[in-house]
Amino acid sequence: MMLGKTAGGLFWMFRYLERAENTARLLEAGWHIALTRSGQTTNEWQSIVTTAGMNAAYQEKFGDDYTPAQVINFMLRDKDNPSSVLTAITAARSNARMVRTALSAEVWEATNECWMVLKDLLSRPVTERALHDALTQIRFRTSVVRGCLHGTMLRNDIFAFSRLGTFLERADNTARILDVKYYVLLPSAAYVGTSIDNAQWEVILRSVSAESSYRWLYGGDSTPSNIAEFMLLDESMPRSLAFSVTEIGDALAILEKAYKTREESQIQAEALCHRIQSHSIETIFEEGLHEFLSGFISENAKLAGHIEKDFRFYG
Amino acid sequence: MAENETAAQIFTNFWEVAVSALKSWTIWSLSTCAQIFVCQLFGMSKQDLVFNEMLAGADQPRQPYEAYFDWFKNEDVKALMRKSGEAESFFRRIGITFNVYGEDDADERLIPFDLVPRIISAKEWRTLERGIEQRVRAINAFLHDIYHRQEILRAGRIPRELISGNEAFLPEMVGVQPTGGVYTHIVGTDLVRTGEDEFYVLEDNARTPSGVSYMLENRETMLQMFPELFTQLKVRPVSAYPQLLRRSLADCAPQNSPNAKPIVAVLTPGIHNSAYFEHAFLADRMGAELVESSDLRVEDGYVSMRTTQGYKPIDVLYRRVDDEYLDPLNFNPSSLLGVPGIMDVYRAGNITIANAPGTGIADDKALYSYMPDIVEFYTGEPAILKNVPTWRCSEADSLKYVLDNLSELVVKEVHGSGGYGMLVGPAASKKEIAAFEKKLRARPDNYIAQPTLALSTVPILTKAGLAPRHVDLRPFVLVSPNRVDITPGGLTRVALKKGSLVVNSSQGGGTKDTWVLGD
């Protein structure tokens, strides 16, 4: 038996952890391109903010000034930015405190320590020189929490809600990266099939930490269509949409079995799985990549809404 | 200080200083023979009169501390100070922090932990145990009586107006029989010591005593830091507390529950409450649910919690929310911390609330001075543990005495807690005393006064070695329908400031692990 509030707390704890990690990856990618390409990189910094869905808030605060230091600060430690690493980690830890009784001591302590270390790390602006170390630290600390989750928790409803939070957030993030990047890159389908700018595809792959896996699968052949296929449909790629929705489906199947009821969430999740599996990269491009992605993002958000309602997160 | 200077040497240095101010051992022992004494002297000379629980003289430990003292002599103070830092990071990592009201929530504080244990011999503990059990049984009998036939009032042992005009007395509890017959499932009896055999009960804490998580985590920390001490000394374990608590609570579950096994939940005001860590800790260790007001509602005559699969009835609610906030329909209507209608479910016998509503009447400071009578009335025996002599400011003669002697007394609000709103005469400035006098004259019945006890000391570790500090002790007592369990140990609170008598964590107090030795 689990409280609805606890299920919600677990879900959000892992969403926020995933978000912190994704924000760090986005920054890493942006930073990399800024270093390797001189000149016009403003767009890179702006698209990081856009990907996080925070462009309106950013513009309100800073106008069109997308200087690296400002964006880095906004994404790492701005308290007005709900996707900044500091806000996300604080929210994750606050949720972890709320669901303390559902977590193993190791998961709790790893989360608490993650928060303590990052709070300290982000208590002052991160200099360019310290950025790489800071981003590494963020990924490392959140990975420890995940490791403890896998190593010490029962595979029951607690685990299922944690996974749901992780993968709903991850699917959303991957879809946004592609939507922002690909949309900017390829205004016309005529470009499909041509080899794209090295630096650009590197950014995309780096932002999901998948440069090596892509090379293993596709060699040096970096076409937009391959990258899109890899990130949307590859079931072995842990940050692809296909992988994420399979995990979501599995977690909901655990709940269906444990609670012996089938809810709207399970039906929706299966539809979402089906939506991904029934496509090939060609049909996605025919439908229009942007349309496909924004459709996915909204279905994914709807699924989160069903989960919240079906499992009584709030009274 | 030389790198390898041992703690014992430093300790001896301390004693040389102390002894130079010491008149003679005769005075010291005569003083402790006095029933109780007002400590009028401050500064160094005060130390002469104070009972030091570790040392009977320079380099001469009292019997319970012998083995520890031998061990300590060979330790390096610097290394121990480093350990102390380790303990702090351990506490931070596991999150034993508390939020201070009115401060930024980012600022979570630790209660300072001192790594010198407070040690109690088997014999001392036996006396305490008997005294506490007697007192706790009397309190439960008193509560039953006061909410039923009120024999003690009929017998004229307590003035009627003390009950009828008391906010801690809940008319809603009159005639209600709590399931299992237990009113105070959990009690934290605050004790102080002034001499070899001089223990006093300072407060009974029959509402929702806190601090037990510190008792458990302090021990956990000591086990990690000094395993060798636990193999040398026979320290009685405290770790069974959460299991015993669960059993005590489950034993009081309603008979006609719809659940096959009793469902126990801990009710917390929420993650911003200063004691949230403890609420979560206890729920976790008991395998109970941790619920907030927003998780609960009254449904079909039961108090139910919102689970992922709908509302499920709860059998026992260990609430860490005060009576006043427990039920907005029956008590404070603006409360967001309680469950509307829970008192009706309670009166129908469909939920156990621990502690029962209305137990505050038993630890009310206005009644405190009657405790010896209460114990005798219900147990037929004189109280084993003594009360601190208390002047009731509501009585004219007492008030006069208190006003004449404010600078030597501790004056407390009858309903206050946590060390707030009290005057520690000897430590207060003339201005503070004058201001307090005004308050006291305006509402004398709101105050009681007690002598400044020369609280015993146990050394703490400082950079300069061991230094004595005043302590108190809160053992934790669990009451089941058929038994009383007292965990051997408790929470020792220590005033970290030299000479200070205020041990409350909210005002600069720290804690120590408390060791009760086996036979």
Contacts between the chains, C-beta under 8 A, distances in Angstrom:
chain1	res1	chain2	res2	distance
A	1	B	263	7.8
A	1	B	289	7.6
A	1	B	307	5.3
A	1	B	309	7.5
A	1	B	312	6.2
A	2	B	307	5.9
A	2	B	308	5.0
A	3	B	289	6.0
A	3	B	290	8.0
A	3	B	291	6.7
A	3	B	295	5.6
A	3	B	305	6.1
A	3	B	306	6.5
A	3	B	307	5.7
A	3	B	308	7.4
A	4	B	295	7.5
A	4	B	306	4.6
A	4	B	307	6.1
A	4	B	308	5.5
A	5	B	292	7.2
A	5	B	294	7.1
A	5	B	295	5.4
A	5	B	306	7.1
A	7	B	308	4.9
A	94	B	271	6.7
A	97	B	95	7.2
A	97	B	271	5.2
A	97	B	276	7.2
A	97	B	280	7.1
A	98	B	271	5.5
A	100	B	95	8.0
A	100	B	280	4.0
A	100	B	281	7.9
A	100	B	283	8.0
A	100	B	284	6.2
A	100	B	290	7.3
A	101	B	280	6.1
A	101	B	283	4.8
A	101	B	284	4.4
A	101	B	288	7.8
A	101	B	289	7.2
A	101	B	290	4.9
A	105	B	94	7.5
A	108	B	94	7.7
A	108	B	95	7.1
A	109	B	93	5.4
A	109	B	94	6.0
A	109	B	95	7.8
A	112	B	92	8.0
A	112	B	93	6.2
A	112	B	94	7.3
A	112	B	95	5.0
A	113	B	93	5.5
A	116	B	92	6.5
A	116	B	93	7.4
A	119	B	106	7.9
A	157	B	308	6.7
A	255	B	308	7.9
A	259	B	308	6.9
A	259	B	309	5.3
A	261	B	309	7.4
A	311	B	308	4.3
A	312	B	306	5.3
A	312	B	307	7.2
A	312	B	308	6.0
A	312	B	310	7.2
A	315	B	294	5.1
A	315	B	295	7.2
A	315	B	297	7.8
A	315	B	306	5.8
